[in-house]
Amino acid sequence: MSTRGEELGRMREDLRRALKKPAAERRWAMVINTKRCTACYACVVACMAENGSPPGVAYRRVGEVESGEYPQVARTFMPVNCMQCDNPPCMKAAPAGAITKRPDGIVAVDYDKLKGKDVFERVSKACPYGAFSYDDGRFYTKETPALQAYEKAPIYEYGKPWVRTNGKPPVGTARKCHFCLQRLAAGMLPACVTTCDGGVSYFGD
C-alpha cells in the first residue's frame, strides 16, 4: 500500500506532465473515496483559506449520511464540491456567457455576468450538487475595530485578482469550486487535495 506522500508525488508528476500539453488536450478530474473520509474538515478549511472565502461561501463541504438500523448503523462522510459536469445544467440556467465549460473540463464562472440574488437562485436550483454559494458581502471581522488584512487582500480566481468591495464582483455573485485554477496554473494541486491526510481526493488529468 502506498503512503499519502507517494500518492501526492504521483499526482504532482501527473500534473507536471499535463501542464506540458496544450490546454485543449487536458481534462482535469477529481475522484473522491468516501471510505477514507473521517470528517476532519481540513479540506474545507484549506479551501476557504486558499480562496479567501467569506462567511456563507464554501466551495468544499462535507456531508453526513446515516444508514442502517440500530444496532447495525453506519455513518458515511461525503466531501462535495463542484463536479465540473460535462453538460452543466447551471450553464443553461445562467445568463449567456456567465458560465462556460472550458476545454480542460472546468466549469468557469464570469463574476461580471453571474450577478444578482435571482441569478444565484436560478443556477443554484439547477445544480444537483448544491455547489453554488452566494457572496452577500459579509466579512468575518466586520464588527471588530478594523477589518483584518487577510479579508482586505485580493483573491485570485479565473486569472485575475478580485478585491471584495460591496457593489463590485465577486460580492453579489454566485461562487463555486474551480479546482483551484490559480494553483493549477502555478503547477500546484488543489488545496483540498494536498491538505487531506486521509487521501480522500485523487486529482489529475
C-alpha contacts under 8 A as a table, 3 or more apart, distances in Angstrom:
res1	aa1	res2	aa2	distance
2	S	6	E	6.04
2	S	7	E	6.73
3	T	6	E	5.18
3	T	7	E	6.38
4	R	7	E	4.98
4	R	8	L	6.16
4	R	197	D	6.84
4	R	198	G	7.37
4	R	199	G	6.09
5	G	8	L	5.15
5	G	9	G	6.11
6	E	9	G	4.92
6	E	10	R	6.27
7	E	10	R	5.21
7	E	11	M	6.30
7	E	199	G	7.84
8	L	11	M	5.04
8	L	12	R	6.11
8	L	194	T	7.09
9	G	12	R	5.14
9	G	13	E	6.23
10	R	13	E	5.12
10	R	14	D	6.15
11	M	14	D	5.01
11	M	15	L	6.07
11	M	189	L	7.77
11	M	202	Y	7.48
11	M	203	F	6.48
11	M	204	G	6.17
12	R	15	L	4.93
12	R	16	R	6.20
12	R	187	G	7.96
12	R	188	M	7.23
12	R	189	L	6.87
13	E	16	R	5.14
13	E	17	R	6.27
14	D	17	R	5.13
14	D	18	A	6.10
14	D	204	G	6.29
14	D	205	D	6.98
15	L	18	A	5.06
15	L	19	L	6.16
15	L	184	L	7.97
15	L	187	G	6.84
15	L	188	M	7.70
15	L	189	L	7.51
15	L	204	G	6.21
15	L	205	D	6.98
16	R	19	L	5.25
16	R	20	K	6.67
16	R	187	G	6.52
17	R	20	K	5.44
17	R	21	K	7.13
18	A	21	K	5.42
18	A	26	R	6.27
18	A	205	D	6.27
19	L	22	P	7.49
19	L	23	A	7.53
19	L	26	R	7.88
19	L	187	G	7.51
21	K	25	E	6.36
21	K	26	R	6.90
22	P	25	E	5.47
22	P	26	R	7.03
23	A	26	R	5.47
23	A	103	P	6.88
23	A	104	D	6.12
24	A	27	R	7.93
24	A	103	P	4.94
24	A	104	D	5.78
25	E	103	P	7.65
25	E	104	D	6.98
26	R	103	P	7.50
26	R	104	D	4.96
26	R	105	G	7.78
26	R	205	D	5.94
27	R	103	P	7.51
27	R	104	D	4.52
27	R	105	G	5.27
27	R	205	D	5.06
28	W	104	D	6.03
28	W	105	G	5.88
28	W	106	I	7.02
28	W	203	F	7.39
28	W	204	G	5.67
28	W	205	D	4.60
29	A	105	G	7.72
29	A	203	F	5.87
29	A	204	G	5.72
29	A	205	D	6.20
30	M	201	S	6.53
30	M	202	Y	5.59
30	M	203	F	4.48
30	M	204	G	6.68
31	V	201	S	5.66
31	V	202	Y	5.10
31	V	203	F	6.47
32	I	79	P	7.42
32	I	200	V	5.55
32	I	201	S	4.59
32	I	202	Y	6.48
33	N	36	R	5.87
33	N	37	C	7.26
33	N	199	G	7.97
33	N	200	V	5.00
33	N	201	S	6.42
34	T	37	C	5.30
34	T	76	T	7.00
34	T	77	F	6.23
34	T	78	M	5.65
34	T	79	P	7.26
34	T	200	V	6.59
35	K	76	T	7.38
35	K	77	F	7.89
35	K	200	V	7.85
36	R	198	G	5.89
36	R	199	G	6.84
36	R	200	V	5.41
37	C	40	C	7.75
37	C	76	T	7.99
37	C	77	F	5.90
37	C	78	M	7.23
37	C	79	P	7.68
37	C	198	G	6.60
37	C	200	V	5.87
38	T	77	F	6.65
38	T	198	G	7.90
39	A	62	V	6.67
39	A	77	F	6.05
40	C	43	C	8.00
41	Y	44	V	5.13
41	Y	45	V	6.40
41	Y	62	V	7.05
42	A	45	V	5.21
42	A	46	A	6.05
42	A	192	C	7.53
42	A	195	T	6.42
42	A	196	C	6.35
43	C	46	A	5.09
43	C	47	C	6.05
43	C	60	R	7.24
43	C	191	A	7.19
43	C	192	C	4.24
43	C	193	V	7.16
43	C	195	T	5.99
43	C	196	C	5.98
44	V	47	C	5.19
44	V	48	M	6.27
44	V	58	A	7.54
44	V	59	Y	7.82
44	V	60	R	5.36
44	V	61	R	6.04
44	V	62	V	7.63
44	V	192	C	6.93
45	V	48	M	5.17
45	V	49	A	6.16
46	A	49	A	5.16
46	A	50	E	6.04
46	A	191	A	5.77
46	A	192	C	5.88
46	A	195	T	6.68
47	C	50	E	5.17
47	C	51	N	6.07
47	C	53	S	7.90
47	C	58	A	7.87
47	C	59	Y	6.93
47	C	60	R	6.67
47	C	191	A	5.80
47	C	192	C	5.80
48	M	51	N	5.36
48	M	52	G	5.56
48	M	53	S	4.76
48	M	54	P	7.86
48	M	58	A	6.70
48	M	59	Y	7.53
49	A	52	G	5.28
49	A	53	S	6.82
50	E	53	S	7.98
50	E	191	A	6.73
51	N	155	I	6.26
51	N	156	Y	7.25
51	N	157	E	7.70
51	N	180	C	7.80
52	G	150	Y	7.86
52	G	151	E	7.23
52	G	155	I	5.99
53	S	57	V	5.59
53	S	58	A	6.52
54	P	57	V	5.66
54	P	135	D	7.31
54	P	137	G	7.77
54	P	138	R	6.49
54	P	139	F	5.83
54	P	140	Y	6.82
54	P	151	E	7.98
55	P	138	R	6.11
55	P	139	F	6.31
55	P	140	Y	6.34
56	G	133	S	6.91
56	G	134	Y	7.10
56	G	135	D	7.00
56	G	136	D	7.96
57	V	133	S	5.08
57	V	134	Y	6.37
57	V	135	D	6.22
57	V	175	R	7.40
58	A	61	R	6.64
58	A	133	S	6.43
58	A	176	K	7.43
59	Y	81	N	5.86
59	Y	82	C	7.41
59	Y	131	A	6.77
59	Y	132	F	7.40
59	Y	133	S	7.48
59	Y	175	R	7.59
59	Y	176	K	5.07
59	Y	177	C	4.66
60	R	79	P	6.97
60	R	80	V	5.75
60	R	81	N	4.77
60	R	177	C	7.06
61	R	79	P	5.66
61	R	80	V	5.29
61	R	81	N	6.60
62	V	77	F	6.43
62	V	78	M	5.31
62	V	79	P	4.17
62	V	80	V	5.99
63	G	77	F	5.70
63	G	78	M	4.88
63	G	79	P	6.19
63	G	80	V	7.24
64	E	75	R	6.73
64	E	76	T	5.74
64	E	77	F	4.64
64	E	78	M	6.04
65	V	75	R	5.62
65	V	76	T	5.15
65	V	77	F	6.45
65	V	78	M	7.59
66	E	73	V	7.22
66	E	74	A	5.75
66	E	75	R	4.44
66	E	76	T	6.38
67	S	73	V	5.76
67	S	74	A	5.32
67	S	75	R	6.32
68	G	72	Q	5.78
68	G	73	V	4.48
68	G	74	A	6.30
69	E	72	Q	5.38
69	E	73	V	5.31
70	Y	73	V	5.53
80	V	129	Y	7.58
80	V	131	A	7.81
81	N	129	Y	7.62
81	N	131	A	5.78
81	N	176	K	7.82
81	N	177	C	6.10
82	C	85	C	7.98
82	C	129	Y	7.07
82	C	131	A	5.05
82	C	132	F	7.96
82	C	176	K	6.63
82	C	177	C	5.38
82	C	178	H	7.31
83	M	129	Y	7.71
84	Q	88	P	7.29
84	Q	105	G	6.56
84	Q	106	I	5.40
84	Q	107	V	5.24
84	Q	178	H	7.94
85	C	88	P	4.89
85	C	105	G	7.97
85	C	107	V	7.29
86	D	101	K	7.84
86	D	105	G	7.21
88	P	91	M	5.45
88	P	92	K	7.23
88	P	101	K	7.82
88	P	107	V	7.65
88	P	127	C	7.97
89	P	92	K	5.40
89	P	93	A	6.66
89	P	123	V	7.89
89	P	126	A	5.70
89	P	127	C	6.25
90	C	93	A	5.09
90	C	94	A	6.20
90	C	99	I	7.50
90	C	122	R	7.89
90	C	123	V	4.75
90	C	124	S	7.22
90	C	126	A	5.26
90	C	127	C	5.61
91	M	94	A	5.23
91	M	95	P	7.96
91	M	98	A	7.55
91	M	99	I	5.15
91	M	100	T	6.58
91	M	123	V	7.48
92	K	95	P	7.95
93	A	122	R	5.99
93	A	123	V	5.42
93	A	126	A	6.61
94	A	97	G	7.87
94	A	98	A	6.11
94	A	99	I	6.55
94	A	114	L	7.08
94	A	119	V	6.69
94	A	122	R	7.12
94	A	123	V	6.00
95	P	98	A	5.49
95	P	99	I	7.77
95	P	113	K	7.10
95	P	114	L	6.99
95	P	119	V	7.87
96	A	99	I	7.56
97	G	100	T	6.26
97	G	110	D	7.44
97	G	113	K	7.32
98	A	109	V	5.90
98	A	110	D	4.96
98	A	111	Y	7.33
98	A	112	D	7.75
98	A	113	K	4.91
98	A	114	L	5.16
99	I	107	V	6.86
99	I	108	A	5.64
99	I	109	V	4.67
99	I	110	D	6.22
99	I	114	L	7.50
100	T	107	V	5.75
100	T	108	A	5.31
100	T	109	V	6.64
101	K	105	G	6.36
101	K	106	I	6.03
101	K	107	V	4.58
101	K	108	A	6.22
102	R	105	G	5.38
102	R	106	I	5.37
102	R	107	V	6.11
102	R	108	A	6.77
103	P	106	I	7.48
106	I	178	H	6.37
106	I	179	F	7.59
107	V	178	H	6.87
108	A	158	Y	7.59
108	A	178	H	6.70
109	V	114	L	7.06
109	V	158	Y	7.95
109	V	175	R	7.47
110	D	113	K	5.50
110	D	114	L	6.02
111	Y	114	L	5.18
111	Y	115	K	6.58
111	Y	169	P	5.79
111	Y	170	P	5.76
111	Y	173	T	6.16
111	Y	174	A	7.61
112	D	115	K	6.61
112	D	169	P	6.32
112	D	170	P	7.86
114	L	119	V	6.63
114	L	120	F	7.45
114	L	173	T	5.75
114	L	174	A	6.34
115	K	119	V	6.36
115	K	120	F	7.31
115	K	169	P	7.68
115	K	172	G	5.75
115	K	173	T	4.46
115	K	174	A	6.86
116	G	119	V	5.34
116	G	120	F	6.34
116	G	172	G	5.56
116	G	173	T	5.91
116	G	174	A	7.90
117	K	120	F	4.98
117	K	121	E	6.16
117	K	134	Y	7.39
117	K	172	G	6.91
117	K	173	T	7.32
117	K	174	A	7.98
118	D	121	E	5.12
118	D	122	R	6.37
119	V	122	R	5.14
119	V	123	V	6.37
119	V	174	A	7.76
120	F	123	V	5.38
120	F	124	S	5.82
120	F	132	F	7.66
120	F	133	S	7.88
120	F	134	Y	6.58
120	F	173	T	6.86
120	F	174	A	5.15
121	E	124	S	5.06
121	E	125	K	5.94
122	R	125	K	5.28
122	R	126	A	6.31
123	V	126	A	5.00
123	V	127	C	6.25
123	V	132	F	7.66
124	S	127	C	5.26
124	S	130	G	6.33
124	S	131	A	7.29
124	S	132	F	5.66
124	S	133	S	7.89
125	K	128	P	7.50
125	K	130	G	7.86
127	C	130	G	5.72
127	C	131	A	6.73
127	C	132	F	7.76
131	A	176	K	5.86
131	A	177	C	7.29
132	F	174	A	6.02
132	F	175	R	5.50
132	F	176	K	4.97
133	S	174	A	5.66
133	S	175	R	5.28
133	S	176	K	6.38
134	Y	172	G	6.87
134	Y	173	T	5.92
134	Y	174	A	4.76
134	Y	175	R	6.20
135	D	138	R	7.55
135	D	170	P	6.85
135	D	171	V	5.10
135	D	172	G	5.39
135	D	173	T	5.71
135	D	174	A	6.51
135	D	175	R	7.02
136	D	171	V	5.87
136	D	172	G	5.45
136	D	173	T	7.77
137	G	164	R	7.32
137	G	165	T	7.34
137	G	166	N	5.82
137	G	171	V	5.15
137	G	172	G	6.86
138	R	142	K	7.50
139	F	142	K	5.29
139	F	147	L	7.81
139	F	151	E	6.99
140	Y	143	E	7.91
140	Y	151	E	7.85
141	T	144	T	5.41
141	T	146	A	7.20
141	T	147	L	5.31
141	T	148	Q	6.40
141	T	151	E	7.91
142	K	145	P	7.84
142	K	146	A	6.94
142	K	147	L	5.71
143	E	146	A	7.81
144	T	147	L	6.83
147	L	151	E	6.59
147	L	152	K	7.02
148	Q	151	E	5.62
148	Q	152	K	6.79
149	A	152	K	5.16
149	A	153	A	6.14
150	Y	153	A	5.27
152	K	163	V	6.99
152	K	164	R	7.13
153	A	163	V	6.72
154	P	161	P	5.51
154	P	162	W	5.12
154	P	163	V	4.60
154	P	164	R	7.30
155	I	161	P	5.42
155	I	162	W	5.16
155	I	163	V	6.48
156	Y	159	G	6.72
156	Y	160	K	5.54
156	Y	161	P	4.42
156	Y	162	W	6.21
156	Y	182	Q	6.56
157	E	160	K	5.80
157	E	161	P	6.51
157	E	162	W	7.36
157	E	180	C	7.88
157	E	181	L	6.93
157	E	182	Q	6.20
158	Y	181	L	6.71
158	Y	182	Q	7.12
159	G	181	L	7.94
159	G	182	Q	6.79
162	W	169	P	7.43
162	W	170	P	7.03
163	V	170	P	7.87
164	R	168	K	7.03
164	R	169	P	6.93
164	R	170	P	6.34
164	R	171	V	6.06
165	T	168	K	5.57
165	T	169	P	7.53
165	T	171	V	6.69
166	N	171	V	6.04
166	N	172	G	7.94
167	G	171	V	6.42
167	G	172	G	6.97
168	K	171	V	5.67
168	K	172	G	7.30
169	P	172	G	6.30
169	P	173	T	6.40
170	P	173	T	5.41
170	P	174	A	7.93
170	P	175	R	7.79
177	C	180	C	7.24
178	H	181	L	5.96
179	F	184	L	7.84
179	F	190	P	5.67
180	C	183	R	5.33
180	C	184	L	6.40
180	C	189	L	7.73
180	C	190	P	5.09
180	C	191	A	6.97
181	L	184	L	5.02
181	L	185	A	6.16
181	L	190	P	7.87
182	Q	185	A	5.31
182	Q	186	A	6.57
183	R	186	A	5.05
183	R	187	G	6.29
183	R	188	M	4.89
183	R	189	L	6.31
183	R	190	P	6.36
183	R	191	A	7.97
184	L	187	G	4.98
184	L	188	M	5.10
184	L	189	L	5.99
184	L	190	P	7.03
185	A	188	M	7.39
189	L	193	V	6.63
189	L	194	T	6.54
189	L	203	F	7.54
190	P	193	V	5.46
190	P	194	T	6.66
191	A	194	T	5.44
191	A	195	T	6.15
192	C	195	T	5.38
192	C	196	C	6.34
192	C	201	S	7.79
193	V	196	C	5.72
193	V	199	G	7.61
193	V	200	V	7.74
193	V	201	S	5.55
193	V	202	Y	6.89
193	V	203	F	7.21
194	T	197	D	7.95
196	C	199	G	5.78
196	C	200	V	6.71
196	C	201	S	7.62
197	D	200	V	7.99
199	G	202	Y	7.19
